[in-house]
């Protein structure tokens, strides 16, 4: 997807020359001959980068004043300043005010393209770093070897390159945001922003202001819809969106335009919209709490994520990944979980899904930080998990056997069973053989092979 550059220079021929050069390189450009028009263009749609002349034939703005206004509303927007008669002092002032670079006229196209590439890459890295710090779901891939996990990864790969809207459903904590992020990261919009709007946490009265932004006598504030330009906007818990706002969202999806609260200008955006819900959206439609037409607009590609208890074979892989993540994030010593402990975790139902599993792993690593043992045993798991799973698996002996391959499990069971029977009959092999329905000589060989000590009685 081509990136958009705004060229601001009071000389029309220079604007045209730069524009033609950049469009030959695959950029999309817009032009402004003065500061007033530049502000209007930015308000219509925020570009990816601005090339700004310091000396503008504008009685209201010069380049430095315009840079100040741009950085006030768009602090992360990269700006490259240029001038045919600038001074070192002017260049230093521009850099201090947030310009990425300063280029003297006349300049070679290669010099400008290099500066632009570096500026946009820096802006991208800063945005990714900001998103990473704000991210509440740290897993960056949908892990697992279950048939569902494999099918989901294939679906993500198919839908990501398209611009189709996606509706992701599943219980809380199953990884809906992970799926949305993966779709974004593997799409043509991967260099654009990924913005999340949690519809459940916003006050209905401020919902539209947060989403569309505001314009009033105190100034202009950018909303999340505009912030997601050339990227992806995720409506998390979309069924909690105020009903009054849903009609405006529908129009924005259809037209890719909106108006800020208090404003009059239509703002054009290029945004891919995805939505997620842990509630029954069909029920919300039936109860007239969610617009049916909006539902069909959002539900172009439906993705249903099952609960963790429905794909327990993936738990061991998730545990390994979470151990590495939690230990690195909190400076804790990584620990290996015993097969018996993993079996307990697989037996638990996980009502909080992956989010609960992460919290449990973090609790275990903290509590076991002073434990010299390299392995986490079942008794080091939280009491409610160990107790519930143990009832299902009955006892520790069952845990041990269940963690073994069939041949070793059978040998372990035979050894414990025959030892108990020999002890039961006071070491009398003949009586034991009669009870277990084996030939006496065969039982002797079995006891010898299993290295079971017995009394002198035969």
N, C-alpha and C positions, 0 to 999 in steps of 0.2 A: 504494500500500500504506500503510495507516494506521500512524502512529507510536504507540509505547506509552509511557505516562507513569505513573510510580508516585507516588502522593500519600501522604505520611506526616504525619499529624496526629492528636493524641490526642482530638480532638473529631470524633465520627462524623458530625455534621450538616455540618461544614465539609468533611470528606472527600467526602460525598455531593454537596454543592453544587458543589464544584470539578469533581468527576467528571462530573456532568451537563452542566456548562458545556462541558467539553472534548470530551465525546462528541458534543455538538451541533455541534462544530466538526470532527468527523471523527476525533478521536483515540480510541485504545483505552486504557482506564485500569485500573489495579489500585490497591488501597488497603491501608494498614497503619496501625494505631492506636498502635503503639509500635515502638521500635527493634529489638527482638528479632524481631518479625514482619516488619519491613522487610528485615532481613538475610536471612530465610528466603525472602522473595519475590524478592529480587535473586539469590539462589543458584539458585532455580528457573529463572529466566530474566531476563537483564539487560535493563532497559528502555532506551528512548532518552533519557529525561530523568527527573529526580526533582524533585518539589516537596516541600520538607522544612521542617517547623515547627521553630523553634529550641527551644521549650520543650515537651518531651514528658512526659506523665505516666508515666514509666518510671524505675524506681529504678536501672536499669543504664545507661541511655543518656540523654543529652540530645542535641539536634540537632547541636551542635558535635562531640561525640564520635562520633556516627554519621557525620557528614560526613568526619571523619578516617579512619574505617574504610572508607568508600566510596571515597575518593580513593586509599587505599592499594592496593586491589584493582582499581579502575577509574579510573585517573587521567584518562582522556579523557571520562568520562561527565559530561554537564552537570547541575549541581544548582542550583536556585533556592531560596534560603532565604526564609522568611517568619516574621513574628512580630507579635503585637499589642502588645507592650510591649518592643520591642528598643531598644537604645541604639546610638549611632554607633560606640562601641567594639566592640560585638558584631558589627555589620555589617562593620566593617573587618577584624575577626578572621576572619569567615567568608570574605570575599573573598580574604584572604591564604592561607587554607587550600585555596582552589581553587573556591569557589562562584562561579557565573557572575554572579549578581545577588542583591539583597536587597530584598524587598518588604514593606512594612508593612501590617498588617491595620487596618481593612478596605480592600480594594483593588478597583478596578474590573476587570471581566473583560478589557477591552481592554488594560489595563496588563499583566496576566498573560500574555495571548496574545502581545503584542508581545515581552515578555522571553523567552518560550519560543521563539518563532520565531528570535530573534537567537541564543539559546543553542545551538539545534540546528544552525543554519546555521554558527556558529563551529566547533562540533564536527565538522561535515561537512568544512569547509575544512581543519581541522587533520589530519583523517584522510586526506583526499586528498593533502595535502602530504607526509604521512608515507609514503603509498603511492608517491608520485612519486619520493621520494628513494630508496626501497628497490627501485624498479623496475629490472629488468635489461634489459628490452626497451623501448626508448624510442619506437619508431614507434607512433603512436596511431591509425592507420587501415590497412586492408589495401589497399595501393596497387597499381595496375596497370590496364591496359586490355585484357588478354587475356580470352578468353571465360571462362576459369576464374575470374579475379578478379571479373568481373561476376556470374557465377553464385554465387560465394561471398558477395558482398555481399548479393545477394538472399536467400540462405539465412539469413544472419545476421539480416536484417530480419524474416524470417518466424518464426524460432525465438526471437528475443530476448524478445518480449512474453509468451511462454508461460512456464510453470514447468518445462518438460521438461528432463530430464537430457541432456547432450550428451557424446559421446565423440569427441575430436579426435585424429586420427592423422596422422603425417607424419614425415619425417626430421628429425633435430636441426637447429635453426636455420631451419626453414621458416616460423615465425610462429604456432605453436600458441597461445602465450599471448596474442598479439595478438588472435587470433580470440576467445578466451575473454573477454578484457577488453571487446572490442567488444560481445559478446552481453550482458555485464553492464551496460555503459554505456547500452545501448538497451533495457534491461528496466525493469520496474516497481521493481526493486531498486537502481536506479542511485544512490540516495542512501545505500544501505547499504554495508558494507565489501566489498572484494574481497580475499580471502585466498588465498594460494598455499602449498600444502604440497608440497615436492619430496620425493617418496617415495624417490628414488635417493640422497639425501644424508644421510638420517637413519639413526642407529643403530637396528637393529630392536628393541633392548632399551628404547629411549626413545620409540619411535614412538607408543605409546598415550598416554603422558604428555603428549607434545607435542600430540597430536590432541584428547584428551578432557580434559586438565588433571588436577590432583592435589588430594587432600585428605589432610593428615596433621597431626601435632602441631605442625609448624612453620607451618601455615596452609594457605591455599587458593590454587591457581594456576589461572588461566583457560587453557583449551586453545584451539586454533585453531577447532575446531568451534563452540564457544560464541562466540568472537570474531567469527565470520562470521554471527551471528544477524541475520536480516532482510537478509542479503546473499548473497554467492556464495562457495563454497569450491571451489577448483580442486585436484584431485589430479594434480600433474604427475608424469609417468613412473609411472603407476599400476601398471604390471606389476611394479614393484619393491616394492610394498607387502607387508609380511610376511604370510604365508599365515594365521597365527593371528589377525591383526587383521581380515582380510577378512570373517569371519563377524560381527564386531561392527559393522563398517561397514554390512553388509547390514541388520542389525537397526535401526541408526540411520536408514538411508534409509527403511525401511518405517514406522517409528514416529515419526521426528523427535524422538527422545529418546535420552539416553545417561547413563551414570554415570561420574563422575570416578574416576580410579584412586585407590583407597583410600577412596572415598566410598560412601554408601549411597543418596543421594537421586537420583531421576531428574530430569535437567535437560531441560526442553523447549526446543526451538529451532525456528526457521523458516529453513532454509538451502536454497538451490539448489546442488546439487552438479554439477560438471562434472569431466571427467577427460581427460587427454591421455597419449599414449604415442608414442615414436619406435621402439618395438619391435613385433614381430608379436604382438598380443594373442591372436589365434586359436591360435598355436603355444603360448603360455603356458597357455591353457586345455587344449589337447590333452595337454600335458606335466604337467598337474595342479599347475601352479605358481600358477594363478589360478582362482578359483572361477567355475564356469560361471554359477551363479545371479547372482553379483555382476556378471559381464560383461553379462548381459541387463538387469539393473537400470540399469547405467550407459549402455548403448548404445541409448537411446531414439531419439536423433537422431545418427547417425554423420556426421562431417565428415572427409573425407580431403583433406589439403593436399599438392599435388605439390611436387617439388623445384624449385629455382630454374632448373635447366637445362631443365626441362619447360615453362617459361613465360618464355623469354628475351626476349620482346617487352616484358616489364615492367621489364627491367633499367634502361633509360634513365630511366624515371620514378622508380624507387627511388634511382638515383644522384643525381638532382636533390634529392630529399627528404633523403637522407643528407648531402649536402654542406652544406645549410642547418643540419641538426641538429648535425653534428660541429663545424662552424665556430663556431656559437653556443656550444656546450657547452665548447669548449676555447679560445675566443678566437683562432681561426685565421682567416686571410684566405680567404674563399670563392674557389674557382677554377672556371673553366669547363673541361669536358672536351671535347677535340676530337672530331669525328665518328669519326676513326680510332681514338682511344683507347676510345670507347664501343663501337666494333665489336669491338675486342680483348676487352673485358670481356664482351660478349655471346657471344663465341666460347668463352670459358672455361667449364668444367663446374661450378664452384662446389660442391665436395663439402661445404663447411660452410654452404651456402645463404645466407640473408639475413644471418645473424650474421657469416659470413666476409666478405661484401661490405661490411658496415659497418666491420669492422676494416681492410680494405684501403683504403677511402676515407679513414679516419682516418690511416693510415700515409702515404698519398699527400699529403694536405694538410699533414702535419707535414714531410715531406721536401721538399715544394715551397714551403715557407713563405718561403724566401729567394730563390726563383726569380722574377725580374722578369716573366717571361712570364705573360700572363693566361690562357693555355690550357694544359691538361695534354695533352702529346703521348704517343704510345704508349711511347716510350723512358723515360718517367718512371714507368711502371707497374712493380710488382714483377717481378723477373726471371723467376720461375717462371710467372707469369701471361702475361707478354709472350712468353716463349719458347714455351710450349705453344700459345697462341692463334696465334702467327705461323706455327707449323708447319701449322696448319690452314688459315690464310689465305695461306700461302706467302711473301709478301714485302710490303714497305711499299707497293709500287705497287698490289698487289691491295687493300690496306687503303684506299688513297685512292680507287680506282675503286669499291669496294664501298660507300663512304660517299656516293656521288653518285647523283642521279636518273638514270634510264635514258638520257635524251638526252645529258646531260653526260658520263656514263660512256662512252657510245659515241663521242662526239667526242674524249674524252681518249685512248681506246684507238686510234682511227684516227690521231690525231696522232702518238702514240708509234710505232705500227706503220709508218706511211708514212715518218716521219723515219728510222727504222732501215733500211728498205728502200732509200731514196734514198742513204743513206750506204753501204749495202752495195754498191750498184752505182756508187759514185763520183760520184753526182750525175747519172747518165745516166737521164733521165726515160723514154726509149724502152724501155730494158732493164727499168727498174722497172715500166713499164706492162705489158710482156709477162709479167713474173713474177706480178704481182698480178691479172692478167686484167682490166685496165681499158683503155678507149680512151685514147690518148695525150692528146687534148684534154680528156677528162674528168678525167684525173689532174692535168693542169696546173691546171684550175679548183679541184680539191680541195686541191692544195698551196697555191694562192693563198688560198682561203677559210680554210684552217687556219694560214696564215701560217708555212709551213715554208720556211726558206731552203734553196736548193739551188745546186749548182755551175753553171757556164756550159754544161756539156755537155748536149746535148739528145737 
